[in-house]
Amino acid sequence: MPRTLPDAPFRPATLLVRGGQNRSSFDEMSEAVHLTSGFMYESAEQAEDTFLGTVQHFQYSRFGNPTIEALQNKLAALEGAEACRVTASGMAAVHGAMLAHLKTGDRVVASRALFGSCHWIVSTLLPRYGIETVFVDGTDLDQWREAFRKPAAMVLLETPSNPMLELVDLPAVAELAHAAGAVVVVDNVFATPLLQKPLTMGADVVVYSATKHFDGQGRVLGGAVLGSRKWVDEVLQPFIRNTGPSISPFNAWVILKGLETLHLRVPAMCANAAAVADFLAGRAEVSRTLYPFLASHPQQALARAQMSAGGTLVTFDVADQGDGAKAAAFRVLNALKLVDISNNLGDARSMVTHPATTTHMKVGPEERARLGINDGTVRLSVGLEDVQDVIEDLAQALDASRESLRPGLRDAGGGTAAGVSRAAGPAR
Ligand SMILES: *Cc1c(COP(=O)(O)O)cnc(C)c1O
């Protein structure tokens, strides 16, 4: 029997269960955890040949380890990418992909709607090194067009974005970016490789936080960068090898185990999220419900063209009930009995966060306003519980948020429902 998966065009579920494994001489069934910092050589000559590159042999786990390599090979096969490197966290992946490529004098164009730390890298870190950075509204092609009137070295964008679930038209932006000379980096955390394949729509590099859906059970941090063999070997690998954002082999193994069920977890979470979005859109305490496959989403057609399902996150605004939207949103969060308050996402457990006071506190009120995040905005990552239990928990929390209001204020607020369009329709 073969020790590795034969080279056939296997489907995603098969790649997730069996892809990437490289069995040792012990023929272990599950991937081995090679928890070792270094490797030994049989002779001085073998060590010399390894460093010359004429012999393939693991040297040091900062830049190569069999368990980490198994994860890289599984992710590359799933994404349809030539090569992959995994890192200690999603931010190590984003930071590595950018710093490996950029130099003083370069120009970076980014969509404004980025994960908080990605926003900090573009707005604060890169300018320190003499890199010019430009933010655009990712939904507005005219702003991208304007930004690419000057050459650019790199583009960073997220679609759907955190937390407002905005879409970027990938083929259109990639075409404009390439004409300006830029490498297009897509943070695909919210869509996962199962719902959206940026490399098939013009992206050059895809980055992930493996902490989210890949592990999916709240245990370890990890990240991944995927791209062409040439870019990964010549641009990314020297940076990773010499700066050391390396993942622990143990954490890589946990993520390998998590991936074996990604194709079962993500569609189930998407179906739950679509049902929750339909529920929230019909509630008077909720003034706006955002979900990419909801008919009321301004970019629903683009979402259905680029993604095979609407994703696992729903964002909604709790309406001001007369004492401020923040107070109303906090009452809802505090009344939840099942859903946890946590800033993680993509987990088996459903969790909510209030972006204005947590993940997006540091971007400041003006940038939050530009992003559309207000004091009533709540981001909900829908998990794998029975969706009826999640919906009942949300229902009782929305009810309680009104009842706990002082009597004089009770009837002052309550926005209008954003529409009761169905999100759970079939993919295009
Ligand atoms: C979580 C996240 C990251 C960062 O990943 P970490 O593993 O937490 O470092 C980057 N981008 C997006 C969209 C994320 O959700």
Ligand as a Chemical Component Dictionary entry (heavy atoms), coordinates in Angstrom:
data_LIG
# 
_chem_comp.id                   LIG 
_chem_comp.type                 NON-POLYMER 
_chem_comp.pdbx_formal_charge   0 
_chem_comp.three_letter_code    LIG 
# 
loop_
_chem_comp_atom.comp_id 
_chem_comp_atom.atom_id 
_chem_comp_atom.alt_atom_id 
_chem_comp_atom.type_symbol 
_chem_comp_atom.charge 
_chem_comp_atom.model_Cartn_x 
_chem_comp_atom.model_Cartn_y 
_chem_comp_atom.model_Cartn_z 
_chem_comp_atom.pdbx_ordinal 
LIG C1 C1 C 0 -8.096  35.794 13.369 1  
LIG C2 C2 C 0 -7.800  36.458 12.099 2  
LIG C3 C3 C 0 -6.487  36.796 11.753 3  
LIG C4 C4 C 0 -5.324  36.583 12.689 4  
LIG O1 O1 O 0 -5.138  35.240 13.027 5  
LIG P1 P1 P 0 -4.474  34.779 14.432 6  
LIG O2 O2 O 0 -4.371  33.294 14.266 7  
LIG O3 O3 O 0 -5.377  35.205 15.510 8  
LIG O4 O4 O 0 -3.130  35.435 14.514 9  
LIG C5 C5 C 0 -6.286  37.410 10.521 10 
LIG N1 N1 N 0 -7.297  37.666 9.682  11 
LIG C6 C6 C 0 -8.583  37.345 9.985  12 
LIG C7 C7 C 0 -9.664  37.664 9.023  13 
LIG C8 C8 C 0 -8.874  36.740 11.195 14 
LIG O5 O5 O 0 -10.147 36.425 11.496 15 
# 
loop_
_chem_comp_bond.comp_id 
_chem_comp_bond.atom_id_1 
_chem_comp_bond.atom_id_2 
_chem_comp_bond.value_order 
_chem_comp_bond.pdbx_ordinal 
LIG C1 C2 SING 1  
LIG C2 C3 SING 2  
LIG C2 C8 DOUB 3  
LIG C3 C4 SING 4  
LIG C3 C5 DOUB 5  
LIG C4 O1 SING 6  
LIG O1 P1 SING 7  
LIG P1 O2 DOUB 8  
LIG P1 O3 SING 9  
LIG P1 O4 SING 10 
LIG C5 N1 SING 11 
LIG N1 C6 DOUB 12 
LIG C6 C7 SING 13 
LIG C6 C8 SING 14 
LIG C8 O5 SING 15 
# 
